[in-house]
Amino acid sequence: MTLEGGHGSEGDRFLLSRIQEGDEEAFRQLVDRFTGRLKAYALRHMGRQSPDVEDVVQEAFLGLLENLDRLESVRSLEAYLFTILRNKIVDFARRSPRAHGLTAMPLGGSGSSPGLDPPARGTTPSHHALAEEAGALRRKVLADILGEALDGLKAEKNFRDLKILELLFFAGLKGKDVAARVGTSEPTVTRTKTEAIDRFGRLARRHPQADPSLAFFGRGEDPAGLLSEIWSENLLSCLKRSTLGGYALGVLEPEWRDYVTFHLETARCETCAANLDDIRAGEAATRPERERVFASSVGFLRKRKS
């Protein structure tokens, strides 16, 4: 499944498999590809005067290398790296928030990592493992169908519904605020949300990996909260670099230009804003940083291979 944002591609999986085999050139490609956008994101939250921007970027790559054996379920390489980076920035803020001038940021959802909650009292390890597996499957299926649904809205240029869902599930706004920012009525927002959640449930049950006995939205569970977590974890509405490049050059058609502006300024997608900053800065701006990050991180890959 190919998303508009190009996440979870076969190319990403091939690159990761080569890195898992200890291929240093593949790791260099990874560093070259993502250093600029990760640095731009860190600069936005840590400030241009922070001496630790390069350190958190390096730690993001090290975090990926430390988890190479557990990446089978990673759907989006970019989303995974940005998640590690956000956590590293929060770690720096906790150590010395005043010294670094860091900006507080939500990590999406409850902030807990899937599969890391302690087992409930009275459960066995095997029971907990099965529960983890079912939860991971549910999140993967929902991420797939959410991506498919959003792709469909973009292909249809149904930007009104896309904006509504983005503000509800990504930005976490209430119906009244969504209606005001999209320029529609609150009943339209409510109807769009209800229809979308119903559709997501139907698509999830038809997913080839879905377990027919799996309840995607449990009794008493808030579907919007779960969908919001999955949306943020997987950068589901993030845009292709080529789309952001066209926006930077001013060559997008009006409907797309309007949506990209909305995505950046109203939905306030920090990941796409960082990508746009990186595009505007140009490749030469991060060349020295890329070399330093690679040189200081590749040793970990060599130790793993030996």
Secondary structure, DSSP 8 states (H G I E B T S, - for coil): ---TT-TT-HHHHHHHHHHHTT-HHHHHHHHHHHHHHHHHHHHHHH-TT-TTHHHHHHHHHHHHHHTGGG-TT---HHHHHHHHHHHHHHHHHHH-HHHHT------STTS--TT-S---TT--HHHHHHHHHHHHHHHHHHHHHHHHHHHHHHHTT-HHHHHHHIIIIIS---HHHHHHHHTS-HHHHHHHHHHHHHHHHHHHHHSTT--TT--SS-TT--HHHHHHHHHHHTTTT---HHHHHHHHHT-S-HHHHHHHHIIIIIS--HHHHHHHHHHHH-GGGGHHHHHHHHHHHHHHHHHHH-
